[in-house]
Amino acid sequence: MSDTQTLAFEIGAEEIPAFDLASATKQLEKFVPTDLKDARIPFSTVEVLSTPRRLIVIVHDMAVETESLREEYKGPAVRIAFDADGNPTKAAQGFARGKGLTVDDLDRREVKGVEYVYAVKQIDAIPVINLLPDLLKGFITKISWPRSCRWGTQSVLFVRPVRWIVALFGDQIVPLTFGDVTSGNQTMGHRILAPGPHVVATADDLVSVVRASGVVPTQEEREQIIRSGIAEIEQKTGEKADLPAKTMREVVNLSEHPQALLGTFDEEFLKVPQEIIVDAMLVHQRYFPLYNVRGELTNHFIIVSNGDPACAETIIDGNERVVRARLDDAKFFYEEDLKQPLEAYVDRLDEVVFQKSLGTVRDKTNRLVQLAHHLADDAELSQQDSDDLSRAAFLCKADLVTNAVIEFTSVQGVMGSYYARAAGETDQVADAIAQQYRPRFSGDDAPETTVGRLLALADKLDTICGLFAVDQAPSGSKDPFALRRSAIGIVKMLADGLPISLISAVDCSLASYDALKFDTAAVRTQIIDFFITRTKVMLRDEGCTADAVDAVLAGGVSEPAEIVARTQALESARADTPEVMDDLATAYARAHNLRDESLGCDVDVSLMNDEEQALNGAIETAERVIPGYLDKGDYQAALAGLAALRAPIDTFFEQVMIMDEDADLRHNRLCLLNRFIAVFADVADFGKLAKEHGKA
């Protein structure tokens, strides 16, 4: 590309929050190329780099002039644009005005023997440098932040105070001002290693100057440096680091010059539940814990430093003192909490508001106990399991008011399980308390026991029913209470064989909100529809086709586990015997179109020929066996029973004149088709499949 320059643009600021920085980087990658193209500025590539203190945009091979543009617009025919005397009509005047021209500016051209008016607009090329100030300022203001701030006396908004701006087009400074900062050719380096300022002679030099000032300018490079450093420590110690993706993404964007260092804490702290130690390190300090070959937590951890490598020992010592203080707190809180049994904390749940319209967490506990009794009966639990479920429901929220959980919130439930065991509760009660919030996200494991799964279901369902009752259901993209995620978790547990009726549980849960005033029937319908929708989404995400899901739902099924089982069975049958299922769907659609429901399903066998009797016999067999298969939940067998109808219905359509002139024969044959359709009613609407496959 001839006559091009590099554009270098850097926004320097106070430390930008890690996840906000990652989001801003992606936004710039998306809208910078779009804005340049909209401005008719040719370029080859756009590169976006970022560190905690800067966002950098490099545009390579940017033309020094915009593209000239010739635009042509076809208007009305000349006979419409001008009257008999040659005067312009309103059509010509409006067309010209809409294009920013006068009637005199319009051209005339003949197209296929008809003369039309044309508007031709020539937009000349202009120097890009004239457009850049507004474009670059737009890059700053277009970035969307979760939260922005003002600083000093400035009225502008940015995620953190802006401290410098580099804007260079080749060796020219692009003049712009944001807040109290004016663009120039000076960048700032690493706060400790080479703070600066550092002069940038040309746009091509910006990244190299930044690198020379101790800054690693890309997220990818910093992550590679961190992972390489961690690998060296793992090899040295023989231990393995826990590297959660979320923490790694955050750590990468907390340092401009990362260095992995090994820290140690007193082994005495390993007597504290390891979840607290891990929480203190990962969540609070962004350290990575290390585990031995047996998977046990060790007293080593990895620090990712942003300091001077020459001061590594001092950095390690400072971080070890921070960890020691945090673990001292954790040990103290844990030991203080153990001075009372877990049950003693339940009454204090009256101090914690669950939701302003739904009362306290103590109120929620009472509802969970009530729902637990219902679920235990529905699942036909043994007496021991029933007692454990009720006890777990009573104790599951008690740790929310313990010292350890107040300080380390991410270990709620887990700490309750430790306190439950210490108080002599059964292992099943303790495990259920520990796992009550699972599954937390897509792919997360469900609780391991039936008691644990029922407790998790009760907790999620109580929240869903309560919030629907007070008109706080999800709407559009808004789901502040993550009810969709909770519903998916419930559906997955039900689909995996949790032996209860969701609809019955919904009724029980809504009944526990008897103090609220709401339309129970309407809310019940909304909740059931909500779960059905979540089930559809889950099935489609797992690869089930939309028509299979719709065919099952058209059969009036509303229990999520049944919807899942039937859809999966239908998909399996279509995969195993596609021709049979497609032909059966086509026959169903044909029969459905011909049926006359007003005639009923009673048939006279004496009026039937051989083909009709064969179909009638097959229908009788299906009527006899399919309900039993459905009662047992054997949907594969039910579909096989329907598939047996394929041959006799095909022969019937080939050999029998349904709309016979004889009224009695016609009536009998339509009743037979009604009976054929009725067999499918409780399984699936095969007409939905036929429409999807183009055979209806």
Residue, then its C-alpha position, 0 to 999 in steps of 0.5 A: m500500500s503506497d503512502t501509508q504510515t503506522l498509527a500508534f495510540e496509547i491510553g495510559a491510566e491508573e491500574i485498570p481492574a483485571f477483568d475490565l481490561a480484558s473486556a476493553t481489549k476485546q471491545l477495541e479489537k472489534f470497533v477500531p477496524t469498523d470505525l476506520k472502515d466507516a471513515r474510508i481509511p484503508f489499512s492492513t491490520v489492527e493490533v491491540l495490546s494491553t497492560p494494567r496501566r495502558l491500552i495500545v492500538i497499533v494500526h499498520d499500513m494506514a493510508v495518509e488519505t481517505e479513499s475517494l468515493r463516487e456514489e451513484y443513485k438511480g432515481p425516477a424515470v424522466r417522464i415522472a421526474f419532469d412534466a410535459d413542459g420540462n419542469p421538475t416535479k416533486a418526485a425529482q425535487g425530493f430525490a435530489r434533495g434527499k441526495g444533497l443535490t439540486v435538480d440541475d445536478l441530476d444526470r440522465r441515462e437510458v436503461k433498457g429504452v427508458e430514460y432515468v435521472y441519476a444522482v452522482k456524488q463525488i467525495d474527494a479524498i482528505p488527509v487522514i490526519n484531519l480525521l484522527p483527533d475525533l476518531l481517537k477520542g471516540f475510541i476512548t469514549k466508546i469503551s464500555w466499563p462496568r463502572s467509570c469514575r471522574w477525577g479531579t475537576q474533570s467531567v469526563l468518565f473512564v474506568r480509572p484516571v487517565r494519566w497520559i496519551v500517546a497519539l502518533f501518525g508516523d512521526q506526527i503527533v495527533p492532537l487531542t485532549f481527554g480531561d486534563v490530558t493532552s496527547g503527545n509522544q511520551t509514554m510511561g514505563h514500569r512503575i519500578l523498573a523504568p517509570g519514565p517518561h520515555v520519548v517515542a520518536t515514531a509510531d513504529d517505535l511505541v511497542s519497542v519503547v514500552r518493552a524497553s521500559g520493563v513492560v510486557p505489553t500483551q496478555e499472551e506473553r505475560e501468561q506464557i511467562i507466568r506459566s513457564g515460571i510456575a512450571e520451573i517451580e513445579q519441577k523444583t519442588g515436585e509439587k503441582a500448582d492449582l491454576p483456576a482459569k479465572t484466577m489466571r486471567e486476573v493475575v495476567n492482568l495485574s502485572e506489567h512485568p510478571q515473575a513467579l516466586l515460591g512462598t511458604f507458610d507455617e505447616e501448623f496452618l494445614k490443620v485448618p480446613q484446606e478450603i479456607i487456606v485455598d480461599a485465602m490464597l486464590v480469592h483474596q491474594r491471587y496466589f496459586p496453592l501447591y499440592n503434593v503427588r497425593g493431591e494434598l495441600t502443601n505449605h507452599f504457594i506461588i506469588v506472581s510479582n510485579g516488582d523488581p526481580a532483584c528484590a525477589e527475597t524481599i517480595i517473597d518475605g512481604n507476601e509470606r507475612v500477608v499470608r501468615a496474617r490471613l491464615d492466623d485469622a482463618k485459624f482463629f475464626y475456625e477455632e472460635d466457630l467450633k466452640q458451639p455446635l452447628e445447630a447453635y447458629v441456626d437461630r441467628l439466621d433471623e439476622v440475615v435477610f434472604q430477600k426483602s419480600l421473602g423474609t430471612v434465611r431462618d424463614k428459608t430454612n423453615r421452608l427447606v425443612q418443609l420441602a425436604h419432608h415432601l421430597a423424602d416421601d416422594a422419593e420413598l427414602s428410607q427412614q435414615d435417609s429421610d432423617d438425614l435430609s431433614r437434618a441437612a435442610f435444617l442445618c445447611k444455612a447455619d454456617l452463613v453466620t459463622n466467623a469463617v464464612i463471614e470472612f471467607t464467603s466462598v467456603q459457605g456450605v463447605m465450612g458447614s460440613y466441617y462443623a457438622r462433622a465436629a458436632g457429631e452429625t452423620d457423614q451423609v448430612a455433612d456431605a449434603i451440606a457441603q454440596q448443597y450449592r452444586p451444580r453451580f455452573s454448566g459442567d459442574d458435578a451434582p451432589e454425590t448422594t440422593v440426599g445431597r441432590l434433594l437438598a440442592l434441588a430444594d434450595k434452588l427450587d425454593t429460591i425460584c418459586g419465591l422470586f417468581a411469587v414476588d414478581q422477580a422472575p428473569s426477563g430478557s437478558k436480566d437474571p440477577f439471581a441466576l435462576r436460569r442456571s439454578a433451573i438447569g441444575i435442577v433439570k440435570m439432576l432430575a434427568d440423571g434419575l432423581p426420583i421425584s416429581l418436579i411439579s409436585a415439588v413446585d406445588c409444595s414449595l409455593a404452599s410454603y409461601d402462604a403468607l404472601k399474596f399472589d396468584t398461585a395458579a398463574v405463578r405455578t404456570q409461569i414456573i412450569d413454563f420456565f422449567i420447560t423452556r430451560t429443558k428445551v434449551m438444555l436439550r438443544d445445547e446437547g444436540c437434540t433437534a428442535d423438531a424432536v423437542d417440539a414433538v415431545l412437548a406437543g404430547g403434553v409432557s411437562e415433567p423435565a425428566e420425562i421431556v429429556a428421556r422422551t426426546q433422547a429416546l426419539e432422537s435415538a430411534r431416528a438415528d437407529t431407524p431413520e427411514v422407519m421413523d420418517d415414513l411413520a411421521t409422514a403417515y401420521a401427518r397424512a392421517h392427521n390431515l384426514r381425521d375427523e375427531s367428531l366421529g370418535c374412534d369406535v370401529d366396526v370390524s365387520l366392515m373391514n377388508d384385510e388391510e384395514q383389519a391388519l391395521n386395526g390389529a396393530i393398533e390394538t396391540a399398540e394400545r395394549v403395550i404402549p401405556g405399560y411402557l410409558d408407565k415404566g418410563d421405557y420410551q424406547a420400547a414405546l417408540a418401537g411399539l409405534a414403529a410396528l405400525r409403519a408397515p400396516i399403515d403404509t399398506f392401508f394408504e396404498q390399498v384402501m380408498i379412505m373417502d369411499e362413496d359408501a358413507d358407512l365405509r368412509h365413516n369406519r375408515l376415518c374412525l380407524l385413522n382417528r384411532f391410529i392418531a390416538v395411539f401417538a397422543d401420549v408419546a409424541d406429535f409425529g406431525k412435528l417431525a414430518k413438517e421438519h423433514g419435508k414429508a408432510 
